[in-house]
Amino acid sequence: MSTVESSSDAGLGAPTSSPVEAQAASARGVPAGIAVIVFLVGASVAHIYLHHAVHGVVNVHQATLACFLVLNVLINFWELGLYFCGDRIHDEYEATKVSYKGREGVRCVEVFTKRIPFFQLLSFRSWTLVWSSYALYDPGYAQRHSFGYNIDVGNGFSTIIPATLFAFGMTYDIVSPQILGIIGVAMFWQMFYGTVVYFFQFFHSGRHRGHSKGTIWLFVGGSNGMWFIFPLWGIAISVWMILNNSMAILQ
């Protein structure tokens, strides 16, 4: 397992480094939250722009699903990191679970204001704090045997390719409307069902106890609720494409 400092940087679960190295990295780094926003907005706008360039319209269904699928691909990247850096995430959680008890929101703010060196933005290790901070609400994400850990790892490996295909397939004729619809039904149903079961096991196992209703709604409900709402939208659009063998609803 990776070593976690007990110094001020260790409060963020940072790997051991000299004060000079840490200060230099912080000075030239990009705030994690800014990096996330730039990616989400940039990739979403790119999809909408390309769709408009090809079909001459801004379609609400395409724009909405494209934005959601861009978000899903970002989460897929983090979910792959959950698998490959599971021990590091466990260490970070163990190092912070006591000091941040009752201050989970503070921890989340620190995570997304932490600076990441530009050339490390695509490193799984740079984003482990996302999971170790969420583990303050659901410790299952620091445990390889939990449902939450495994459903998210599975989602990361299984949906990143079909999500990318569906996002571009709404604009370009990569596959037929019926094939794209079949891919969409399978993918969006997996997302929806996994989210429903996750919510059930979260409350059924009592992991909500000890947290205020507000924080549970914001951090657990808000972060997972989108995978409840938008997959239903995606299923409806996919079924329409299958029944009509047409992309007209998107174009």
Backbone torsions as a table, in degrees:
resi	resn	phi	psi	omega
1	MET	NA	153.1	-177.4
2	SER	-76.3	152.5	-179.3
3	THR	-85.0	136.8	178.9
4	VAL	-118.3	132.1	-177.3
5	GLU	-69.1	160.5	171.8
6	SER	-106.3	6.2	179.7
7	SER	-83.2	-171.4	-178.8
8	SER	-62.6	-36.5	177.0
9	ASP	-67.0	-28.2	179.9
10	ALA	-66.6	-23.5	176.1
11	GLY	-57.5	-23.9	176.3
12	LEU	-98.1	4.5	-179.7
13	GLY	73.5	29.5	-176.3
14	ALA	-78.3	148.8	176.5
15	PRO	-69.6	155.0	-177.7
16	THR	-59.7	130.8	176.5
17	SER	-156.8	161.9	-179.3
18	SER	-73.1	156.8	179.2
19	PRO	-58.4	-38.0	-179.4
20	VAL	-65.1	-44.3	179.4
21	GLU	-63.4	-42.7	-179.3
22	ALA	-63.6	-41.5	-179.4
23	GLN	-66.9	-40.5	179.6
24	ALA	-65.2	-42.7	179.7
25	ALA	-63.6	-40.0	-179.3
26	SER	-65.7	-38.9	-176.6
27	ALA	-66.4	-35.7	-175.5
28	ARG	-100.6	1.5	-175.7
29	GLY	-82.5	168.7	177.1
30	VAL	-106.0	129.6	176.5
31	PRO	-55.6	132.8	-175.0
32	ALA	-56.6	-41.3	-179.2
33	GLY	-63.9	-38.4	178.3
34	ILE	-65.7	-41.6	178.4
35	ALA	-60.8	-41.1	179.4
36	VAL	-64.4	-47.0	-178.4
37	ILE	-62.8	-44.1	-179.5
38	VAL	-60.8	-43.4	179.7
39	PHE	-65.2	-48.8	-176.1
40	LEU	-62.8	-47.8	-178.8
41	VAL	-68.5	-45.2	-177.9
42	GLY	-62.0	-48.0	-178.3
43	ALA	-68.8	-38.3	179.4
44	SER	-65.5	-46.6	178.9
45	VAL	-62.0	-38.4	178.9
46	ALA	-61.0	-44.4	178.6
47	HIS	-62.4	-44.3	-178.9
48	ILE	-66.7	-40.8	178.5
49	TYR	-63.2	-46.4	-180.0
50	LEU	-61.9	-39.8	179.1
51	HIS	-63.6	-41.5	178.6
52	HIS	-66.6	-38.8	-179.5
53	ALA	-64.6	-35.3	-177.3
54	VAL	-83.6	-41.9	-170.8
55	HIS	-113.0	-8.2	176.4
56	GLY	74.6	16.3	-179.7
57	VAL	-139.0	156.2	166.6
58	VAL	-105.4	109.7	-174.0
59	ASN	-100.5	128.4	-174.5
60	VAL	-63.2	-36.9	-179.7
61	HIS	-68.2	-46.6	179.3
62	GLN	-63.4	-44.8	-177.7
63	ALA	-63.7	-44.4	-178.9
64	THR	-65.0	-48.6	-178.4
65	LEU	-68.8	-34.2	177.5
66	ALA	-63.2	-44.6	178.7
67	CYS	-62.0	-43.1	179.8
68	PHE	-65.1	-42.0	-177.9
69	LEU	-70.5	-31.8	173.2
70	VAL	-62.7	-45.3	176.0
71	LEU	-60.1	-42.5	-179.1
72	ASN	-62.6	-38.7	179.0
73	VAL	-65.6	-39.2	175.1
74	LEU	-60.4	-46.4	178.8
75	ILE	-63.5	-37.8	176.2
76	ASN	-56.6	-43.4	178.1
77	PHE	-59.6	-45.9	178.2
78	TRP	-65.2	-35.4	-179.8
79	GLU	-67.8	-34.7	173.7
80	LEU	-64.3	-38.4	175.6
81	GLY	-65.0	-32.7	176.0
82	LEU	-59.1	-38.0	178.9
83	TYR	-74.4	-49.8	-173.1
84	PHE	-76.5	-20.9	-177.6
85	CYS	-121.3	30.8	-176.7
86	GLY	-58.0	-39.7	-179.6
87	ASP	-66.9	-40.3	178.5
88	ARG	-63.3	-42.6	178.3
89	ILE	-61.8	-41.7	177.2
90	HIS	-60.3	-43.9	-179.8
91	ASP	-63.6	-43.4	-179.9
92	GLU	-63.4	-41.0	178.8
93	TYR	-63.8	-47.3	-179.4
94	GLU	-61.4	-33.4	-178.1
95	ALA	-76.1	-16.7	-173.1
96	THR	-123.6	-8.8	-171.7
97	LYS	-64.6	-29.9	-179.6
98	VAL	-84.0	-48.3	-176.0
99	SER	-67.3	-24.0	-179.0
100	TYR	-106.1	10.3	177.4
101	LYS	-64.2	125.0	-176.5
102	GLY	84.3	-6.0	179.7
103	ARG	-126.8	35.0	-176.2
104	GLU	-61.3	-35.8	179.0
105	GLY	-63.9	-37.3	177.2
106	VAL	-61.6	-43.0	178.9
107	ARG	-59.2	-44.0	-179.4
108	CYS	-63.3	-39.8	177.4
109	VAL	-62.8	-43.3	179.5
110	GLU	-61.8	-39.0	-178.6
111	VAL	-61.0	-45.2	-173.8
112	PHE	-88.7	-4.8	171.2
113	THR	-100.3	-9.7	177.3
114	LYS	-63.4	137.0	-179.2
115	ARG	-87.7	136.7	178.9
116	ILE	-118.0	127.8	176.3
117	PRO	-53.4	138.9	-172.4
118	PHE	-53.5	-44.4	-175.7
119	PHE	-79.6	4.2	175.2
120	GLN	-111.9	7.3	-178.3
121	LEU	-64.9	-26.2	179.9
122	LEU	-98.0	15.4	176.0
123	SER	-92.3	130.5	177.7
124	PHE	-57.4	-36.4	-176.7
125	ARG	-64.6	-24.5	-179.0
126	SER	-73.4	-14.5	-173.5
127	TRP	-118.1	11.2	-179.6
128	THR	-64.8	-25.5	-179.6
129	LEU	-63.6	-25.6	176.7
130	VAL	-58.0	-44.5	-177.0
131	TRP	-78.8	-40.2	-178.5
132	SER	-68.1	-27.5	175.8
133	SER	-77.0	-38.7	176.3
134	TYR	-65.8	-29.2	178.3
135	ALA	-64.3	-18.1	174.6
136	LEU	-65.7	-24.3	174.9
137	TYR	-94.5	-37.0	-179.4
138	ASP	-134.8	94.1	-177.6
139	PRO	-58.0	-14.0	179.6
140	GLY	-58.9	-25.1	-178.4
141	TYR	-77.3	-4.9	172.1
142	ALA	-105.9	11.3	-177.6
143	GLN	-130.5	119.0	-175.2
144	ARG	-65.0	-20.5	-176.0
145	HIS	-90.6	-3.0	-174.4
146	SER	-79.8	158.8	178.0
147	PHE	-64.7	-46.1	-177.6
148	GLY	-57.7	-45.2	179.0
149	TYR	-59.4	-49.0	-173.4
150	ASN	-74.3	-35.1	178.6
151	ILE	-68.5	-35.1	179.3
152	ASP	-75.2	-38.9	175.0
153	VAL	-61.2	-44.1	178.2
154	GLY	-61.2	-41.5	178.1
155	ASN	-62.1	-39.4	-179.3
156	GLY	-62.2	-44.6	-178.1
157	PHE	-76.3	-32.8	-169.7
158	SER	-94.9	-20.9	-174.7
159	THR	-110.3	-10.2	-175.7
160	ILE	-63.6	-39.0	180.0
161	ILE	-75.0	-51.5	178.1
162	PRO	-62.8	-31.9	178.2
163	ALA	-65.6	-42.1	178.0
164	THR	-66.3	-42.5	178.8
165	LEU	-61.7	-45.3	-178.5
166	PHE	-65.2	-41.6	-178.4
167	ALA	-60.0	-45.8	179.3
168	PHE	-78.8	-29.2	-179.6
169	GLY	-67.2	-20.5	176.0
170	MET	-70.5	-21.4	-178.2
171	THR	-104.8	-44.4	-175.9
172	TYR	-108.2	153.0	-178.5
173	ASP	-82.8	69.1	-179.1
174	ILE	-75.9	-45.8	176.3
175	VAL	-136.2	171.8	179.6
176	SER	-67.8	157.5	178.1
177	PRO	-54.8	-39.1	-179.0
178	GLN	-68.5	-40.8	178.2
179	ILE	-64.9	-44.1	178.6
180	LEU	-62.9	-38.6	178.2
181	GLY	-64.4	-40.3	178.1
182	ILE	-63.4	-43.5	176.8
183	ILE	-60.3	-42.3	-179.0
184	GLY	-64.6	-44.8	179.1
185	VAL	-60.1	-46.5	-179.0
186	ALA	-62.7	-45.7	-176.6
187	MET	-69.8	-48.7	-176.7
188	PHE	-68.6	-33.6	177.1
189	TRP	-66.1	-40.8	177.5
190	GLN	-58.5	-45.1	179.6
191	MET	-61.6	-47.0	-177.0
192	PHE	-64.4	-49.3	-177.2
193	TYR	-63.4	-43.1	178.9
194	GLY	-60.8	-37.8	179.7
195	THR	-68.9	-42.4	178.6
196	VAL	-60.3	-46.9	-179.7
197	VAL	-66.1	-37.0	178.5
198	TYR	-62.1	-46.8	178.3
199	PHE	-59.3	-41.9	-179.8
200	PHE	-60.8	-49.7	-176.7
201	GLN	-69.1	-30.0	179.5
202	PHE	-63.2	-48.5	-178.2
203	PHE	-81.2	-35.7	-179.2
204	HIS	-64.6	-34.1	180.0
205	SER	-87.4	0.5	175.0
206	GLY	77.3	20.4	-177.8
207	ARG	-73.3	-9.1	177.0
208	HIS	-81.7	-16.3	-177.1
209	ARG	-68.0	139.8	-179.7
210	GLY	93.7	-5.2	177.7
211	HIS	-118.6	147.8	178.6
212	SER	-70.4	155.6	178.8
213	LYS	-60.8	-36.2	-179.2
214	GLY	-62.3	-46.2	-179.0
215	THR	-69.1	-34.4	178.0
216	ILE	-66.1	-44.2	178.3
217	TRP	-63.7	-40.2	-176.0
218	LEU	-73.6	-52.9	-170.3
219	PHE	-90.6	-35.0	179.6
220	VAL	-92.2	-51.7	179.9
221	GLY	-66.6	-44.1	-178.2
222	GLY	-65.5	-43.3	-176.1
223	SER	-73.9	-28.2	-178.8
224	ASN	-101.8	-22.2	-174.7
225	GLY	-61.8	-30.1	179.8
226	MET	-63.1	-28.8	178.3
227	TRP	-81.9	2.9	171.8
228	PHE	-99.2	-42.6	-173.9
229	ILE	-81.0	-55.0	-171.6
230	PHE	-70.8	-32.1	173.1
231	PRO	-60.9	-34.4	176.2
232	LEU	-64.2	-39.0	175.6
233	TRP	-61.7	-46.3	-179.5
234	GLY	-63.2	-37.9	177.7
235	ILE	-64.1	-43.3	-179.5
236	ALA	-61.1	-44.5	179.5
237	ILE	-66.1	-40.7	-178.7
238	SER	-65.0	-42.4	178.4
239	VAL	-63.3	-41.2	177.9
240	TRP	-59.4	-43.5	-179.8
241	MET	-64.1	-38.5	179.6
242	ILE	-66.5	-47.0	-176.0
243	LEU	-68.1	-32.5	-176.0
244	ASN	-104.0	-5.4	-176.8
245	ASN	45.8	48.7	-174.0
246	SER	-149.2	151.8	174.9
247	MET	-103.7	10.3	-172.4
248	ALA	-57.6	-33.0	-178.5
249	ILE	-64.7	-21.2	-179.6
250	LEU	-102.0	-15.9	-171.1
251	GLN	-121.8	NA	NA
